[in-house]
Amino acid sequence: MTPENSSPTGSHDPSGLQAETPDMGSGMHGRAPIELPADPFAQLLEVLDIRALGANTFIGQSQPQPHGRAFGGQVLAQCVMAAGRTLVALDDDGDRYIHSLHGYFLRPADSSREIRFEVERLRDGRSFSARRVHAYQDDKVLLSMTTSFQEPAGGLDHQERMPDVPAPEELPSISELLAGVDDPRAIFLTKGRPVDMRWVDAPLYGNNFARTDRQSVWVRFTGQLPEDPLLNAAASCYLSDYTLLEPVLRRHGIPWTDTRLRPASLDHAMWFHRRPRLDDWMLYTQSSPSAQSGRGLGVGRLFHADGTLMASVAQEGMVRIKE
């Protein structure tokens, strides 16, 4: 939280490299290094497998984080799982798929504690279903999300083209980029996460990147997801939160290691144009059309490796620079 404890904040330091400060509480200083999971991808599947306490109530665990705050993308993904699981009784053949979500981060979540998810069934129409999900700790709302699901239908069909960029195999991994860096945060970044990322542009871990408001990142999970449409949608939501504010920082020449930086996710929206398949590399193209008043907007497109546009994403974040 901010010093006045009034601004809504989501956990957003995907690099894990930001130094801790009294007001944001991220980074490693003042905390013992966490134990790295033996298999980060298996851990993610366990975290997304939320358990039901009733028809509309679910409980989920969190992935431990160096700064002690749950990753915002994880909570988004768990909300998607909770909303989707209330459609089982409605559609036994599972033919209603999520097509959009809109969420607000209200408070940071403690990654060492369970999160409770309460689902409100807003409407079940002939082809659409709407759900509202609230994530709680200590009966305080951490995240509020509205989702919409739709039966498959025909209609107009077009998409923008995927940019022509180098293949992921031609780009260095995060492990290669941070090889030899003896720091608990760097170790967590390279060994503690279930996602492999390859930046087409120089990543924000040093000062050798160009100042521009655009970037492209190849992303994929380190394991194979089951062929479950809801789980694939939730996992793509998880992925989408990793680097979406980076174009804001890149535009102003600010690396993740800048100790003045105070970032936090404020909201997150996602539109699923086509059913996600997370069995291969995906290209995540991102840009920032505006930053002002201590806030920055990131927008993205998530493409399958074959060029199919899977989803569009938008997120506004608090991006403060403490002098």
NUTOR-172923 format. One line per field, with one value per residue (C-alpha): residue number from 1; chain; x, y, z. Coordinates in Angstrom, 3 decimals. Each point is the difference from the previous one (the first is absolute). Example, Ala and Ser with C-alpha at 12.3 -4.5 7.8 and 13.67 -1.06 7.14 Angstrom:
REM NUTOR-172923
i	1 | 2
ch	A | A
xx	12.300 | 1.370
yy	-4.500 | 3.440
zz	7.800 | -0.660
END
This chain:
REM NUTOR-172923
i	1 | 2 | 3 | 4 | 5 | 6 | 7 | 8 | 9 | 10 | 11 | 12 | 13 | 14 | 15 | 16 | 17 | 18 | 19 | 20 | 21 | 22 | 23 | 24 | 25 | 26 | 27 | 28 | 29 | 30 | 31 | 32 | 33 | 34 | 35 | 36 | 37 | 38 | 39 | 40 | 41 | 42 | 43 | 44 | 45 | 46 | 47 | 48 | 49 | 50 | 51 | 52 | 53 | 54 | 55 | 56 | 57 | 58 | 59 | 60 | 61 | 62 | 63 | 64 | 65 | 66 | 67 | 68 | 69 | 70 | 71 | 72 | 73 | 74 | 75 | 76 | 77 | 78 | 79 | 80 | 81 | 82 | 83 | 84 | 85 | 86 | 87 | 88 | 89 | 90 | 91 | 92 | 93 | 94 | 95 | 96 | 97 | 98 | 99 | 100 | 101 | 102 | 103 | 104 | 105 | 106 | 107 | 108 | 109 | 110 | 111 | 112 | 113 | 114 | 115 | 116 | 117 | 118 | 119 | 120 | 121 | 122 | 123 | 124 | 125 | 126 | 127 | 128 | 129 | 130 | 131 | 132 | 133 | 134 | 135 | 136 | 137 | 138 | 139 | 140 | 141 | 142 | 143 | 144 | 145 | 146 | 147 | 148 | 149 | 150 | 151 | 152 | 153 | 154 | 155 | 156 | 157 | 158 | 159 | 160 | 161 | 162 | 163 | 164 | 165 | 166 | 167 | 168 | 169 | 170 | 171 | 172 | 173 | 174 | 175 | 176 | 177 | 178 | 179 | 180 | 181 | 182 | 183 | 184 | 185 | 186 | 187 | 188 | 189 | 190 | 191 | 192 | 193 | 194 | 195 | 196 | 197 | 198 | 199 | 200 | 201 | 202 | 203 | 204 | 205 | 206 | 207 | 208 | 209 | 210 | 211 | 212 | 213 | 214 | 215 | 216 | 217 | 218 | 219 | 220 | 221 | 222 | 223 | 224 | 225 | 226 | 227 | 228 | 229 | 230 | 231 | 232 | 233 | 234 | 235 | 236 | 237 | 238 | 239 | 240 | 241 | 242 | 243 | 244 | 245 | 246 | 247 | 248 | 249 | 250 | 251 | 252 | 253 | 254 | 255 | 256 | 257 | 258 | 259 | 260 | 261 | 262 | 263 | 264 | 265 | 266 | 267 | 268 | 269 | 270 | 271 | 272 | 273 | 274 | 275 | 276 | 277 | 278 | 279 | 280 | 281 | 282 | 283 | 284 | 285 | 286 | 287 | 288 | 289 | 290 | 291 | 292 | 293 | 294 | 295 | 296 | 297 | 298 | 299 | 300 | 301 | 302 | 303 | 304 | 305 | 306 | 307 | 308 | 309 | 310 | 311 | 312 | 313 | 314 | 315 | 316 | 317 | 318 | 319 | 320 | 321 | 322 | 323
ch	A | A | A | A | A | A | A | A | A | A | A | A | A | A | A | A | A | A | A | A | A | A | A | A | A | A | A | A | A | A | A | A | A | A | A | A | A | A | A | A | A | A | A | A | A | A | A | A | A | A | A | A | A | A | A | A | A | A | A | A | A | A | A | A | A | A | A | A | A | A | A | A | A | A | A | A | A | A | A | A | A | A | A | A | A | A | A | A | A | A | A | A | A | A | A | A | A | A | A | A | A | A | A | A | A | A | A | A | A | A | A | A | A | A | A | A | A | A | A | A | A | A | A | A | A | A | A | A | A | A | A | A | A | A | A | A | A | A | A | A | A | A | A | A | A | A | A | A | A | A | A | A | A | A | A | A | A | A | A | A | A | A | A | A | A | A | A | A | A | A | A | A | A | A | A | A | A | A | A | A | A | A | A | A | A | A | A | A | A | A | A | A | A | A | A | A | A | A | A | A | A | A | A | A | A | A | A | A | A | A | A | A | A | A | A | A | A | A | A | A | A | A | A | A | A | A | A | A | A | A | A | A | A | A | A | A | A | A | A | A | A | A | A | A | A | A | A | A | A | A | A | A | A | A | A | A | A | A | A | A | A | A | A | A | A | A | A | A | A | A | A | A | A | A | A | A | A | A | A | A | A | A | A | A | A | A | A | A | A | A | A | A | A | A | A | A | A | A | A | A | A | A | A | A | A | A | A | A | A | A | A | A | A | A | A | A | A | A | A | A | A | A | A
xx	0.000 | 0.967 | 0.977 | -3.517 | -1.434 | -2.667 | 1.033 | -1.147 | 2.983 | 0.575 | 3.259 | 2.002 | 3.745 | 0.272 | 3.755 | 0.420 | 2.969 | -1.453 | 1.469 | -2.343 | -1.372 | -2.177 | -3.028 | -0.040 | 1.599 | 1.483 | 3.435 | 2.115 | 1.461 | -1.319 | -1.274 | 1.713 | 0.335 | -2.913 | 0.494 | -0.133 | -2.637 | 1.329 | -2.323 | -1.444 | -2.401 | -1.433 | -0.367 | -1.962 | -2.410 | -0.612 | -0.626 | -2.513 | -1.819 | -2.083 | -2.234 | -3.721 | -1.528 | -3.486 | -1.807 | 1.439 | 2.977 | 3.542 | 3.351 | 3.408 | 3.652 | 2.670 | 3.420 | 2.584 | 1.607 | 3.262 | -1.859 | -2.789 | -2.828 | -1.925 | 0.610 | -2.957 | -0.210 | -0.458 | -2.996 | -1.500 | 0.364 | -1.573 | -2.985 | -0.462 | 0.082 | -2.569 | -2.367 | 0.281 | -0.653 | -3.438 | -1.025 | 0.382 | -3.581 | -1.240 | 1.906 | 0.886 | 1.822 | 2.082 | -0.802 | -0.097 | 3.447 | 1.306 | 0.230 | 0.773 | 0.968 | 0.378 | 1.681 | 1.143 | 2.862 | -1.097 | 2.486 | 3.192 | -0.315 | 2.264 | 1.585 | 0.410 | -3.752 | -3.085 | -2.274 | -3.780 | -1.972 | -3.719 | -1.919 | -3.224 | -2.066 | -1.152 | -1.794 | -0.356 | -1.526 | -0.559 | 3.590 | 1.818 | 0.742 | 1.344 | 1.753 | 1.486 | 2.862 | 1.480 | 3.291 | 0.306 | 2.460 | -1.228 | -3.388 | 1.624 | -0.333 | 3.336 | -1.266 | -3.396 | -0.629 | -2.923 | 0.148 | -2.140 | -0.301 | -1.537 | -1.042 | 1.923 | -1.694 | 0.637 | 0.388 | 2.507 | 3.601 | 3.230 | 3.178 | 3.114 | 3.188 | 2.680 | 3.184 | 3.008 | 2.569 | 2.913 | -0.993 | 0.272 | 2.763 | 2.129 | -0.344 | 1.659 | -2.010 | -0.295 | 2.403 | 2.587 | -0.572 | 0.527 | 2.674 | 2.581 | -2.156 | 0.284 | -3.128 | -3.012 | -2.413 | 1.801 | 0.060 | -3.755 | -0.529 | 1.882 | -0.929 | -3.154 | -2.518 | -2.023 | 0.449 | 2.779 | 0.263 | 2.127 | 0.098 | 0.225 | 1.222 | 2.618 | -1.700 | -0.282 | 2.680 | 2.768 | 0.411 | 0.740 | -3.574 | -1.407 | -2.576 | -3.169 | -3.637 | -0.141 | 1.405 | -0.560 | 0.591 | -0.228 | -1.595 | -0.787 | -0.495 | 2.747 | -2.452 | -2.992 | -3.481 | -2.928 | -2.496 | -2.443 | -1.323 | -0.670 | 3.460 | 1.648 | -1.926 | 0.981 | 3.632 | 0.073 | -1.369 | 2.856 | 2.535 | -1.506 | 0.879 | 3.764 | 1.319 | -2.940 | 1.234 | 3.520 | -0.707 | -0.839 | 3.382 | 1.849 | -1.375 | 1.572 | 3.251 | -0.796 | 1.331 | -1.591 | 3.105 | -0.611 | -0.470 | -2.190 | -2.677 | -3.349 | -2.143 | -3.363 | -2.783 | -3.298 | -2.272 | 0.113 | -2.238 | 0.231 | -1.988 | 0.298 | -0.537 | 0.660 | 0.380 | 3.508 | 2.467 | 3.017 | 1.935 | 2.666 | 1.716 | -2.230 | 1.015 | -1.098 | 0.166 | -0.424 | -0.148 | -0.771 | -2.173 | 0.127 | 1.443 | -1.161 | -0.873 | 2.231 | -1.877 | 1.003 | -2.046 | 1.262 | -1.849 | 0.924 | -0.800 | 0.638 | 0.648 | 0.382 | 3.240 | -1.910 | -1.112 | -3.524 | -1.052 | -1.170 | -0.676 | 0.299 | 0.971 | 0.054 | 1.292 | 0.457 | 2.597 | 1.295 | 3.508 | 1.448 | 3.590 | 1.040 | 2.699
yy	0.000 | 3.616 | 1.892 | 1.377 | -3.523 | 1.274 | -0.871 | -3.321 | -2.162 | -3.348 | -1.881 | 1.007 | -0.369 | -2.915 | 0.356 | -0.772 | 2.385 | 3.189 | 0.994 | -0.041 | 3.245 | 0.663 | 0.996 | -2.692 | -2.924 | -1.661 | -1.454 | -2.137 | 2.300 | -0.845 | -3.410 | -3.370 | -1.532 | -2.296 | -3.677 | -0.554 | -2.524 | -3.266 | 0.420 | 3.534 | -1.156 | -2.810 | 2.531 | 2.304 | -2.795 | -0.663 | 3.687 | 0.247 | -3.125 | 1.956 | -2.088 | 0.510 | 0.717 | 0.310 | 0.823 | 3.519 | 0.004 | -1.158 | 0.003 | 0.324 | 0.007 | 2.385 | -0.428 | 1.257 | 3.248 | 1.685 | 3.155 | -1.859 | 1.284 | -2.312 | 0.502 | 1.889 | -2.269 | -2.982 | 1.575 | 1.003 | -3.586 | -1.433 | 2.347 | -1.308 | -3.581 | 0.806 | 1.717 | -2.776 | -2.785 | 1.422 | -0.673 | -3.783 | -0.496 | 2.211 | -1.637 | -3.623 | -0.145 | 3.047 | 2.008 | 3.485 | 1.640 | 3.172 | 2.885 | 2.958 | 1.041 | 3.303 | 0.101 | 2.565 | -0.591 | 1.493 | -1.363 | -2.093 | -3.658 | -1.763 | -2.849 | -2.150 | -0.225 | -1.432 | 2.149 | -0.419 | 0.519 | 0.830 | -0.219 | 1.864 | -1.442 | 3.179 | -1.493 | -3.158 | 0.846 | -2.083 | 0.482 | 2.124 | -0.451 | 2.742 | -0.449 | 2.323 | -1.299 | 1.539 | -1.255 | 0.362 | -0.166 | 0.936 | 0.813 | 2.863 | 0.052 | -0.388 | -0.195 | 0.588 | -1.511 | -0.273 | -2.701 | -0.982 | -3.391 | -0.789 | -3.016 | -0.321 | 1.864 | 0.930 | 3.529 | 2.512 | -1.095 | 1.964 | 0.714 | 2.125 | -1.666 | -1.205 | 2.090 | -1.534 | -0.454 | -2.362 | -3.503 | -0.771 | -2.537 | 2.875 | 2.011 | -0.458 | -1.384 | 1.806 | -2.570 | 0.922 | 3.723 | -0.262 | -2.707 | 0.642 | 2.448 | -1.180 | 1.546 | -1.790 | 2.029 | -0.880 | -3.662 | 0.079 | 1.710 | -2.696 | -3.121 | 0.747 | 0.835 | -2.247 | 2.243 | 0.280 | 3.488 | 1.246 | 3.760 | 1.073 | 3.347 | 0.350 | -0.754 | 2.552 | -1.551 | 2.440 | 3.319 | -1.197 | 0.118 | 2.532 | 2.507 | -0.947 | -0.584 | -3.455 | -3.447 | -3.650 | -2.999 | -3.712 | -1.932 | -3.636 | -2.205 | -2.366 | -2.948 | -1.309 | 1.154 | -2.442 | 0.530 | 1.861 | 3.227 | 1.690 | -0.850 | 1.227 | 3.270 | 0.465 | -0.799 | 2.506 | 2.593 | -0.912 | 0.530 | 3.289 | 1.772 | -0.540 | 2.754 | 2.203 | 3.135 | -0.285 | 2.240 | 2.793 | -0.393 | -0.561 | 3.242 | 1.921 | -1.974 | -1.520 | -3.530 | -2.327 | 0.433 | 3.746 | 0.343 | 3.092 | -2.017 | -0.637 | -2.135 | -1.619 | -1.384 | 1.869 | -1.845 | -2.685 | -0.722 | -2.875 | -1.014 | -3.571 | 0.110 | -3.688 | -2.988 | 0.049 | -2.810 | 0.276 | -2.937 | 2.059 | 3.381 | 3.084 | 3.485 | 2.753 | 3.389 | 2.997 | 3.790 | 2.949 | 2.736 | 2.253 | 0.667 | 2.794 | 0.792 | -2.799 | -2.553 | -1.746 | -2.025 | -3.165 | -1.792 | -3.327 | -2.639 | -3.684 | -2.058 | -3.742 | -1.029 | -0.638 | 3.665 | -0.450 | 2.923 | -1.591 | 2.963 | 3.733 | 1.387 | 3.387 | 1.006 | 3.298 | 0.093 | 2.392 | 0.966 | 2.408 | 1.171 | 0.877 | 2.652
zz	0.000 | -0.318 | 3.186 | 0.427 | -0.368 | -2.344 | -3.546 | -1.475 | -0.829 | -1.606 | 0.345 | -3.050 | 0.027 | -2.428 | -0.172 | 3.694 | -0.077 | 1.431 | 3.365 | 2.975 | 1.341 | 3.063 | -2.087 | -2.677 | 1.813 | -3.076 | -0.563 | 2.278 | 2.636 | 3.451 | -1.087 | -0.034 | -3.473 | -0.752 | -0.749 | -3.744 | -1.140 | -1.387 | -2.991 | -0.452 | -2.722 | 2.147 | 2.804 | -2.328 | -0.932 | 3.710 | 0.656 | -2.865 | 1.189 | 2.493 | 2.248 | 0.435 | 3.419 | -1.442 | -3.225 | -0.167 | 2.411 | -0.742 | 1.795 | -1.628 | 1.008 | -1.289 | -1.509 | 2.525 | -1.156 | 1.060 | 1.076 | 1.828 | -2.209 | -2.306 | -3.712 | -1.453 | -3.039 | 2.290 | 1.763 | -3.357 | -1.238 | 3.152 | -0.388 | -3.550 | 1.300 | 2.701 | -2.450 | -2.582 | 2.469 | 0.793 | -3.614 | 0.356 | 1.167 | -2.827 | -2.879 | 0.564 | -3.332 | 0.927 | -3.124 | 1.502 | -0.092 | 1.580 | -2.457 | 2.278 | 3.508 | 1.792 | 3.400 | 2.559 | 2.427 | 3.317 | 2.550 | -0.123 | 0.987 | 2.488 | -1.976 | 3.123 | 0.664 | -1.687 | -2.143 | 0.005 | -3.214 | 0.058 | -3.287 | -0.741 | -2.866 | -1.717 | -2.992 | -2.071 | -3.361 | -3.117 | -1.196 | 2.610 | 3.702 | 2.273 | 3.338 | 2.615 | 2.170 | 3.135 | 1.471 | 3.793 | 2.863 | 3.505 | -1.577 | -1.932 | -3.782 | -1.780 | -3.583 | -1.583 | -3.434 | -2.403 | -2.674 | -2.976 | -1.706 | -3.396 | -2.023 | -3.305 | -2.851 | -3.619 | -1.310 | -1.357 | 0.379 | -0.409 | 1.961 | -0.189 | -1.194 | 2.370 | -0.319 | -1.725 | 2.779 | 0.710 | 1.108 | 3.738 | -0.651 | -1.323 | 3.225 | 3.422 | 2.915 | 3.316 | 1.446 | -2.605 | 0.513 | 3.767 | -0.027 | 2.683 | 1.975 | 3.609 | 1.474 | 1.572 | -2.121 | -3.230 | 1.014 | 0.615 | -3.337 | -1.904 | 2.001 | 1.992 | -2.722 | -2.351 | -3.047 | -2.567 | -1.524 | -2.905 | -0.593 | -3.648 | 1.327 | 2.729 | 3.368 | 2.790 | 2.235 | -0.865 | -1.782 | -3.535 | -1.340 | -2.460 | 1.205 | -1.848 | 0.898 | -1.654 | 0.591 | -0.903 | 2.252 | -0.831 | 2.900 | 0.755 | 3.013 | 1.066 | 0.049 | -1.949 | 1.018 | -0.105 | -2.843 | 2.217 | -1.630 | 3.356 | 1.356 | -3.219 | 0.213 | 3.644 | -0.775 | -2.848 | 2.419 | 2.356 | -2.806 | -1.066 | 3.252 | -0.145 | -2.278 | -0.969 | 1.791 | -1.418 | -3.035 | 2.451 | 1.710 | -3.282 | -1.445 | 2.898 | 0.226 | 3.423 | 0.739 | 2.554 | 2.156 | 0.483 | 3.777 | -0.476 | -1.786 | 1.711 | -2.348 | 0.669 | -2.198 | 0.292 | -2.410 | -2.686 | -2.976 | -2.468 | -3.078 | -1.279 | -3.761 | -0.567 | 2.284 | 1.490 | -0.668 | 2.247 | -1.409 | -1.813 | -0.043 | -0.070 | -1.088 | 2.375 | -1.748 | 2.306 | -0.125 | 2.248 | -1.513 | 3.064 | 3.463 | 2.300 | 3.637 | 1.291 | -2.163 | -3.202 | -2.481 | -1.647 | -2.810 | -1.550 | -2.589 | 0.649 | -3.142 | -0.410 | -1.670 | -3.254 | -0.101 | 1.393 | 2.195 | 3.241 | 2.281 | 0.595 | 3.395 | 1.727 | 3.403 | 1.775 | 2.720 | 2.587 | -1.098 | 2.518 | 0.175 | 3.540 | -0.032
END
